[in-house]
Amino acid sequence: MRIGELAKASGTTTKTLRYYEDAGLLPAPERTAGGYRDYTPDVLPRLDFIRRGRATGLTLGQIREVLDVRDAGRAPCQHVQRLLTTHLTDLDRQSPNCTGYATPSPSCAMRLPPSSPPPATRPPSAATSNAPWPQTR
C-alpha cells in the first residue's frame, strides 16, 4: 500500500510516517518501479503499537528500544515493564501528593482511596432550600 493509503488506514499523516521511517520506528519499505513507498499491511499493528506507546507517555526513543528488542526476536515484555515502571516513578516524583491535577497519574490513581462524589453531584441536604434537586423527606 502506498504512503497515503497507509496514512488513512492508520489515522496518521504521510509526514508522520516519513518521520517514523527516518527515526527508525518503521522499516524502510520496498519501492515501486516509480519510486513510491510500498508498505505491507503488517506495518499497521506496528503503527498501532507506536500510537499506544505514545499514549502511555513513552518517548519515541523508548518505543524504538522496545521495537528493536522485538525485531531482534526477543519478547520485549520485561523491557516494557521496566520502562513503564520508571515512567510511573517519574510521574510520582513530579506530583508526590497527587494534588492540583484534574486527573492524577495512573500510579497515583491506583493509590487513591475511593472518594465520595464531587460536591456538584452530591444530593443536597434537607437544610438546603434553593437546591436544583427536588427535596426528599
Secondary structure, DSSP 8 states (H G I E B T S, - for coil): --HHHHHHHHTS-HHHHHHHHHTTSS---EE-TTS-EE--TTHHHHHHHHHHHHHTT--HHHHHHHHHHHHTTS--HHHHHHHHHHHHHHHHHH-TT--S-SS--HHHHHHS------GGGS---TT-SS-SS----
